[in-house]
Amino acid sequence: MVLLDLLSATPKEVADYILEHRFQNDASNAATFLLEVIDELGDVEEIARQLMQQGDGDDGDGDGDEDAQTSDSENIGSKIDLPLPIPTMGEGDAKTAKEGLLVSASTPRTKMTLTIHQHGIVLTSPKDEIITITPSAVKYVIFFPKHEDCVKTARTTKDGSNIVIPGSQMLVILKTSDDESEQDGGAGPSTSDIVFRKKKLHQICLALPQHHSDKISSMDQPSQDQLKNACIDGFENKLVNLISSSLELKHGVFRIFNPKYSNLATTSTMNSDSKKDIFQSDDGGSAKSVISGKMPYIKCYSGVNDGVLYPMEEGLLFFKPPSFLYRSELSSIACGRGGGGSRFVDMAIVLDGEGDEPGKEIEFTNIDREELEGLNKYIHNSLVVAMAKDAAEQDSSDDGADTRYFGAKRRRVCVATDDDDDDEEEEEIVPEVPVGELLFT
């Protein structure tokens, strides 16, 4: 193998070398790796801004879209007062926050000020760059906790009157031309034309700020369970409701709660005995005395990305980077591949394709084998039940049904379970569910 001289190699030589020798010609994984390298550079946003300024005048792509966003910001109504002040902010920050909520965006990567209006939300960067998000541009909004916040020790303020709560992530998934084509008669919703720094956005991910719970009764050295039972997150509950109302989303807002600060079901609306956190493999590492599993997520890889997967009634959410697969997009799931003696298993998903053509394949790898039972419950008790409900609603609806939340395709679904202690395969036939074949082996 020819060694590469990094001090003199051209960008093409570096890319070709990494593609061939590290990723075995897998362009997707190589590109993901190189983007992560770029993220490690200092002042990435400033460098990107300078490069964009140098490219001004090369073409007009995106300029019209940004002008349209300015027009949108004039048509979204008056600003709505936020549930302020945020108790953990200093006096100066709280004063600034009266004009909006200070958030950190990872997609795109920058700091933003969030303001909520009657008919949409606005994000403003420190350089006064504006992103206007109107109801017609939004497909889904998902609120979820970072997995590291789920295993940290909960703590109170110095005076013990409030619990300090880490802010959720807010993932805004924007509409695309594909969503428009799925509508009956082809007269679908507006496609998102949201542009930021000359790049069209497909989703926006924000970190909401750390804040305080509602006041709690005085407790002497409270346990983690006592704090969880006493915690009421009035601030973020109000914020979620305001955003949902502003974006006019009756069914497209999904929320996963942090189990350290809530007793509510965190995998959306899981059915029967699975209305609780069921995934066990993340016990907090060194924090084992603090928490013992029961998380709303499983640890895994997506390509080269080490992250977590949130199995939801609405679909599957991976973070990080954020990626959401709604249940109507799923054609098949096969989980449990790998030798019986292996500690890890994989989940292979096939998305719906065009006509008879197979759809895109997605793999989540290095899942702890002990999660198989929880995944089995999730598929049988939550995902398939929700898909059957979608099909029933499709039957009873008229031509004006909103197919944004469930697919129009109707097929039979086979859900198979394979117990390690039993070689015989058991099949459950679930008729007329709007996906293809679900396999659990």
Secondary structure, 3 states (H helix, E strand, C coil): CCCCCCCCCCHHHHHHHHHHHHCCCCHHHHHHHHHHHHHCCCCHHHHHHHHHHHCCCCCCCCHHHHHHHHHHHCCCCCECCCCCCCCCCCHHHHHHHCCCEEEEEEECEEEEEEEEECCEEEEECCCCCEEEECHHHEEEEEEECCHHHHCCCCEECCCCCCEEECCCEEEEEECCHHHHHCCHHHCCCCCCCCEECCEECCEEEEECCCEECCCCCCCCCCCHHHHHHHCCCHHHHHHHHHHHHHCCCCCCEEECCCCCCCCCCCCCCCCHHHCCCCECCCCCHHHCCCCCCCECCEEEEECCEEEEEEEECCEEEEECCCEEEEHHHEEEEEEEECCCCCCEEEEEEEECCCCCCCCCEEEEEEEEHHHHHHHHHHHHHHHHHHHHHHHHHHHHCCCCCCCCCCCCCCEEEEEEECCCCCCCCEEEEEEEECCCEEEEC
